Amino acid sequence: QVQLVESGGGLVQAGGSLRLSCAASGSIVSILSINVMGWYRQAPGKQRELVAIISRDGSTNYADSVKGRFTISRDNVKSTVLQMNSLKPEDTAVYYCNAKSGQHDYWGQGTQVTVSS
């Protein structure tokens, strides 16, 4: 089992920046088996959507809506950071950390990001 804990959400004005962090804990075997970590978000009344993911080899994938503004990085096998710049009101959502380990999908509890216009 893997537990994911996010931090770094909050309220920011449009054009501002926030940095989200996610750390995994739990079974060392499961943690070492994490091959992809990423961030998803869910706005009120909308489905959860991919924001950015990063693989063990460092390859990344971003939603078109955040390309050029958000950067995902992976400090080590069990943590990831999402740097969000030039934030827009439409980025307002609950952001969830995700980790894929083998056939298992783990989720954090979510952190609220609110961007005011």
Summary of the structure (lengths in Angstrom):
residues: 117
radius of gyration: 13.6
end to end distance: 39.9
largest distance: 44.3
contacts: 351
relative contact order: 0.32
helix: 9%
strand: 60%
